[in-house]
Amino acid sequence: MKPLAIAAYTVTNALGRGVAAALTALRRGESGLRPCDFEDAALSTWIGRVAGLEEAPLAGEFAPFDCRNNRLARLGLEQDRFGAAVRAARERHGADRIGVFIGTSTSGIGATEHAYRQRDPATGRLPDHFDYQHTHNLFSAADFTRRWLALSGVALAVSTACSSSAKAFASAYRHLRAGFCDAAVVGGVDSLCLTTLYGFNALELASSQRCRPWDADRDGLNLGEAAGFALLEWAEPDDARPLLLGYGESSDAHHMSAAHPEGAGAALAMQQALARAELRPEQVDYINLHGTATPSNDAAEDRAVLRIFGPDTPCSSTKGWTGHTLGAAGITEAVFVWLCLEHGLIPGTLNTRRIDPNLGAGVVLDNREQPLRVALSNSFGFGGTNCSLLFGRRVA
């Protein structure tokens, strides 16, 4: 496929605001996870929480959008001069020729949780200030992003659980190729809420320890929150910027909350990404695993990686730094991959002490410094909605 260039990018999560905070933490092995202190959640688990959102309401024309998710989106959009890069692109292409493609899983459902706590005890009526359209609605973050950046082109939200903001790249590519836009803002925003915290706890997937992907004693994930954005444009010949070289999407159609045990859909997504990029598995220098640290998901992904790449390709999970940021996991880990490509870094798998002897992928435990040209990022969601993104620089 014709590559897309990553013209600008940013990420905000439990590691801090902007890409410099993320890179520093990755290099130092400093996790953003902490014991759960979200609202009144009485859960014994760890979370990746973004500091300061409670004291930063949206105001003025954006007041109707005020909720934790859109506060997080605004905070993310203000980092790394991302807004300035989009303004420059707006001058080149026009506001109506830049698309917006945003992934999320629960959007601003936290606003609805608060509204239900405040409903009239006699009638059950929700409070008048509750604004479903601008907060809970899945399109809310995409709508907010479009308005914040003063864009007027095509805009859509992708909500396919943990693959959402990875699949946003694929949607953007198709819209660009079809001529609906000339550039695209791609990203994801997902914030902590009681629905996901108690939901994953009810599924017995939330760990009481810091998550340990691929570890023999792993017992579940930690939830996190994040916002990340990228500006995509068609690559120029000899383009030096990071490139989206290929993408693959598949569906396991196996179970609502469990991956196919043999990783059938995950393998298909990785194969599609390689085929679109016209690359062979041995040309991939690093794989950022989905790597949630749940026993079954890690085992399924391990089988898929072994089937395509064998045991020698270095791979790791970065969930130990940020927690699982659900609909924002795809963009968060895409940004990590671009930082790795730019700075020659393979992050280890934080918190993992002893690799499960039943797993065989080439998981690295400690950071490595080495040049990288091509790297793959996996994002797999509930229902087996899989997406793999292949990034790199031009390969002869």
Disulfide bonds with the S-S distance in Angstrom:
none
